[in-house]
Amino acid sequence: MKHIVLLCVIFLFSSYVEARTDLASDINSRMGKILDSSGLKKTDLGVMIVDGEQKVLFNLNGEKHFIPASISKLLTTASVLSALQ
């Protein structure tokens, strides 16, 4: 669910990338407000927004490697099934 919300936010920002000269500071401000009000721990998120010229507009743990949620679910399911047998 977190990933869907963040992808929607990224999509919304991409529609006006070329229209703003102070885009990076605007995105930082908006993303800060969104993330602060989300109640999510920032250490559990990785978000990087870049423009068409590969200029980083926003980066929160973009260089950090995360375990995909689907892999975690598989390991949890396997552990539970193993314990129940």
C-alpha positions in Angstrom: 0.0 0.0 0.0 2.9 2.4 0.9 4.4 1.9 -2.6 1.1 2.6 -4.3 0.7 5.9 -2.4 4.2 7.0 -3.2 3.9 6.1 -6.9 0.7 8.2 -7.1 2.5 11.1 -5.5 5.4 10.8 -7.9 3.0 10.6 -10.8 1.3 13.8 -9.7 4.6 15.7 -9.4 5.7 14.5 -12.9 2.9 16.4 -14.6 4.3 19.8 -13.9 8.0 19.2 -13.8 8.9 21.6 -16.5 6.5 24.4 -15.3 8.4 25.4 -12.2 11.9 26.8 -11.8 12.0 26.3 -8.0 10.7 22.7 -8.4 13.2 21.0 -6.2 12.5 23.1 -3.2 8.7 22.9 -3.8 8.9 19.1 -4.1 11.0 18.9 -0.9 8.5 21.0 0.9 5.5 19.1 -0.3 7.0 15.6 0.1 8.1 16.6 3.6 4.5 17.6 4.5 3.1 14.4 2.9 5.5 12.1 4.7 5.2 13.9 8.0 1.4 13.6 8.0 1.4 10.0 6.8 2.5 8.5 10.1 5.0 6.3 8.3 8.5 5.9 9.6 10.9 7.6 7.2 13.5 4.9 7.8 11.1 2.3 6.2 10.7 4.3 3.0 12.8 5.0 0.0 11.8 7.7 -2.5 13.7 9.3 -5.2 12.2 11.8 -7.7 14.2 12.8 -10.8 13.4 15.0 -13.7 13.8 14.1 -17.4 17.4 15.2 -17.3 18.2 12.9 -14.4 18.5 15.8 -11.9 17.5 14.6 -8.4 14.6 16.6 -7.2 13.8 14.7 -4.0 15.7 11.9 -2.2 14.8 10.1 0.9 16.8 6.9 1.5 17.1 6.6 -2.3 20.5 4.9 -2.0 19.3 2.4 0.7 18.5 -1.2 -0.3 15.2 -2.6 1.0 13.9 -6.1 1.1 10.8 -6.2 -1.2 7.6 -6.8 0.8 6.6 -9.7 -1.5 9.9 -11.5 -0.5 9.2 -10.9 3.2 5.7 -12.3 2.8 7.0 -15.4 1.2 9.5 -16.0 4.0 6.9 -15.3 6.7 4.5 -17.7 5.0 7.1 -20.4 4.7 8.1 -20.1 8.3 4.5 -20.3 9.5 3.8 -23.4 7.3 6.9 -25.0 8.5 6.0 -24.4 12.1 2.5 -25.8 11.7 3.6 -29.1 10.2 
